Amino acid sequence: MTSDASPPPARPFPALDDLNGFYWTAGRDGVLRIQRCQDCASLVHPPQPVCCYCHSERLGAAEVSGLGTVVGVTVNHQPWEPAFPPPFVVGSVALDDDPRARLVTNLVDVPPGGAAVGQRVRVRFEPAEDVWLPVFAPVRPGDGDGEAFGDLPDDPIAPGEHARYVRPMARADKFEDRVAITGIGMSPVGRRLMLPPLTLAVAAAKAAVADAGLELSDIDGLSTYPGGELIGGFTEGGVMVVADALGIRPTWYNGGSETFGPGGAVVAAMLAVASGLARHVLCFRTVWQATYAAQQRAANPGGGSPYGIGRTGRVAGPQGYVAPYGVGSVALNLAMIASNYFHRYGATREALGWIAINQRANAALNPDAVYREPMTMDDYLSARMITTPFGLYDCDVPMDASLAVIVSAVETAQDRPKPPVLVEAVGTQITERFLWHQSTTSHEPQTLGPSAHLWSRTSLRPADVQVAELYDGFTFNCLSWLEALGFCGIGEAADFVAGGHNIALKDGVVALNTHGGQLSAGRTHGMGMIHEAVVQLRGEGGARQVDGCSVAAVSTGGLAPAGAILLRRS
């Protein structure tokens, strides 16, 4: 008798090489091995050719205890990867031997509702093909491994100490003083517009050029994030296709994903203009994931993720350390960090809910927003879960849009038809490890360093800011940025946002995401934050305008290297 049942899809596996082979095969004898520096004794994970702490090249595989503490955990309910039907548990485990070394892993022998931050765990191995995947099971009292729960290890840098690591300015004059934002533009926006992404990019670019009172022939620079395609629906194709469509022959151009979040393209344009390499740089960002997903579903009914996330086969590089455990979205990475924050500071999902409710209230006043219907806390809490603690309304809304910004030499700004928006300061310094799963555990990585750097470049302070347009791919992004930028103290954001009063458009401490943010207005992937800040500083916000707005803080990134910008009215 034969069965018609299809075999389960294969999970993704790490690509083995000379650096990591020992790690993925250590489980054959049941012993966890981590790379150790022979000079400073630090554990270095993932394996690499040089110690990131003392820079020694004398490294080798070392046996470790296999005991650790769960420093982040999420129960995933979303089918990202075909090989991982939900629900399943992903955790981040800090090793006892050196808590700076953390393994993203699956937690086993524990029901989804029983997995918790602070849980003590011991390694075991799941053999598959030519690898032994380290997974972790709870320590049971009385089995000789100690208590079932323990204290959390501290972050390598305490959240309030990042300013100590900021490098001072090399010169007294700032490049920010030599540039201005003179134009902004937006394409048609909405869900599933079914328009080619280049059509959107051209519309936004032409609108921004016209808004600045320029001609396309005046544009001598182009800058975009992330450049060519990364995953489906994520860009119009980069500088080359836009330059060709518009007939622009730039003096300078830039495009790439390894920068300070989506706003990195704008910071790069500022540097080019401040150095005299260009006079007017067109910065643009296009997303069309909603249309792309619809096209993929139509072409492949019943297939995997419509965004092209599902992976099979071998995965190289940093993703090879997380993909084998079902981490098919950044949502899981950030959710684990949120769980640490909740445990450490006593926050609950209601704190995230107040952010989502605030965004929806602001979006109701924005005619371009995707979702404008009122939202209550009951609506928020009853929505389906994505990956704990994130529910549906904690996640940004895929849409189709292109936005553009013109960065000009300040000498030309007074000749423009609208008042220029000046750049007070940027914050770009990285103070943590780049890899998400090896970086800060208590806050979104790459928020504390850029924020400290920003305030080192200005005499203004958080109390001088009326509007904060803070990246909100997820609600927790906002919670971290509010603390990092100093609008409230470390660990105080839950109290700060409670009731929504402090972040409201009217009479709040600082108006948060005045257009509805990416949670309700729609995912414009950071550039929408800069666009809205300019709208507010010009006084063009209409029903959502914040009275007396003269200074706006903007953050344009989440998890990946991110940056912050402080803008002011001229």
Secondary structure by P-SEA (a helix, b strand, c coil): cccccccccccbbbbcccccccccccccccbbbbbbcccccccccccccccccccccbbbbbbccccccccbbbbccccccccccccbbbbbbbbcccccccccccccccccccccccbbbbbbbbbcccbbbbbbbbbcccccccccbbbbbcccccccccccccccccccccccccccccccccccccccccccaaaaaaaaaaaaaaaaccccccccbbbbccccccccccccccaaaaaaaaccccccccccccccccaaaaaaaaaaaaaccccbbbbbccccaaaaaaaaaaaccccccccccccccccccccccccccccccaaaaaaaaaaaaaaaccccaaaaaaaaaaaaaaaaacccccccccccaaaaaaccccccccccccbbbbbbbbbbbbbcccccccccccbbbbbcbbbbbbcccccccccccccccccaaaaaaaaaacccccccccccccccccaaaaaaaaaaacccccccccccccccccccccccccccccccccccccccccaaaaaaaaaaaaccccccccccccbbbbbcccccccbbbbbbcc
